[in-house]
Amino acid sequence: MYGDSETVRKILGEVGDTWAIVGLSSNRGRAAYGVAEVLQRHGKRIVPVHPKAETVHGEQGYASLAEIPFDVDVVDVFVNSELAGAVADEAVAVGAKAVWFQLDVVDEAAYDRTRAAGLDMVMDKCPAIELRSTR
């Protein structure tokens, strides 16, 4: 299991409240849109990261993690597994404290690299579901 309950609780409650959500666009039909809304309701600041750099849920979007002009605490990854490892490496490069790979996003090598860099990481889980189960 990639992300024990202690790590899940730590990321959701202690790591910080600024979440960059990679793959978040204004498309209401995508899972990222709903998850971002749940995170906001739980007091998280969401930062959309998508090539279109759209404003979503009232928050300015950016085309990449590197373009965000402030620190992010958690990078939540909604891209497919083949692209997720590169996003995890970017999260390390920008100084994030944690990386969260969404349901069905799995890259064991990226998990190992990210943990070795000192970041907390959860993989193949949804923070919206986990928030509901920890309340």
C-alpha positions in Angstrom: 0.0 0.0 0.0 1.4 3.4 -1.0 0.1 5.7 1.7 -0.7 4.3 5.1 -3.4 6.0 7.2 -0.9 8.0 9.2 0.6 9.5 6.1 -2.9 10.2 4.7 -3.8 12.0 8.0 -0.5 13.9 8.0 -0.9 15.2 4.4 -4.6 16.1 4.9 -4.1 17.8 8.3 -0.6 18.9 9.0 1.5 19.4 5.8 -0.2 22.6 4.7 -3.2 24.0 3.1 -2.0 25.0 -0.4 -2.7 22.2 -2.9 -1.6 22.4 -6.5 -3.9 20.2 -8.5 -2.2 19.0 -11.7 -4.8 18.3 -14.4 -7.5 20.6 -12.9 -9.4 22.5 -15.6 -12.8 24.1 -15.8 -14.3 20.9 -17.1 -17.0 20.1 -14.6 -17.2 16.5 -15.8 -13.7 15.6 -14.7 -12.9 14.1 -11.3 -10.4 16.8 -10.5 -13.1 19.5 -10.6 -15.2 17.8 -7.9 -12.2 16.9 -5.8 -10.9 20.5 -5.8 -14.3 21.6 -4.7 -14.2 19.2 -1.7 -10.7 20.3 -0.8 -11.8 24.0 -0.8 -14.8 23.1 1.5 -12.2 21.6 3.9 -10.2 24.8 4.0 -7.6 24.0 1.4 -6.4 26.6 -1.1 -6.4 25.0 -4.5 -4.1 26.0 -7.4 -5.2 24.7 -10.8 -2.3 23.4 -12.9 -3.2 22.7 -16.5 -1.8 23.7 -19.9 -4.8 26.1 -20.4 -4.0 27.9 -17.1 -7.7 28.4 -16.5 -9.2 30.0 -13.4 -11.1 27.3 -11.5 -13.3 27.6 -8.4 -12.1 31.3 -8.2 -8.4 30.4 -8.2 -5.9 31.5 -10.8 -4.5 28.6 -12.9 -0.9 28.1 -14.0 0.4 26.1 -16.9 3.0 24.3 -14.8 4.2 23.8 -11.2 7.3 25.9 -12.0 5.1 28.9 -12.9 3.3 29.1 -9.6 4.8 32.3 -7.9 4.3 31.0 -4.3 5.0 27.9 -2.3 2.7 24.9 -2.5 2.4 22.3 0.2 0.9 19.4 -1.7 0.9 18.4 -5.3 -2.2 16.4 -6.2 -1.8 14.6 -9.5 -4.7 13.9 -11.9 -2.6 12.9 -14.9 -2.2 9.3 -16.2 0.4 7.1 -14.7 2.8 7.5 -17.6 3.0 11.2 -17.0 2.8 11.2 -13.2 6.5 10.4 -12.5 7.6 13.6 -14.2 5.0 15.6 -12.2 6.4 14.1 -8.9 9.9 15.1 -9.9 8.6 18.6 -10.6 7.0 18.7 -7.2 10.4 17.8 -5.6 12.0 20.5 -7.7 9.6 23.3 -6.6 9.9 22.4 -2.9 6.5 20.8 -2.2 6.2 18.9 1.0 4.0 16.1 -0.3 2.7 14.5 -3.4 -0.7 12.8 -3.8 -1.4 10.5 -6.8 -5.1 10.1 -7.4 -7.0 6.8 -7.7 -5.5 4.6 -10.5 -2.4 6.8 -10.8 0.5 4.5 -9.9 4.2 4.8 -10.5 6.3 2.9 -8.0 9.6 4.3 -9.2 8.2 7.9 -8.7 7.0 6.9 -5.3 10.4 5.7 -4.3 12.2 8.8 -5.7 9.7 11.2 -4.0 10.1 9.5 -0.7 13.9 9.4 -1.0 13.8 13.2 -1.6 12.1 13.5 1.8 8.5 14.2 0.7 5.4 12.5 2.1 3.5 10.6 -0.6 0.2 8.8 -1.1 -0.6 6.9 -4.3 -3.8 5.4 -5.7 -6.1 7.2 -3.3 -8.5 10.2 -3.4 -8.2 12.9 -0.8 -11.9 13.7 -1.1 -12.8 10.1 -0.1 -10.1 10.1 2.6 -11.4 13.4 4.1 -14.8 11.9 4.4 -13.5 8.9 6.2 -11.3 10.8 8.6 -14.1 13.1 9.9 
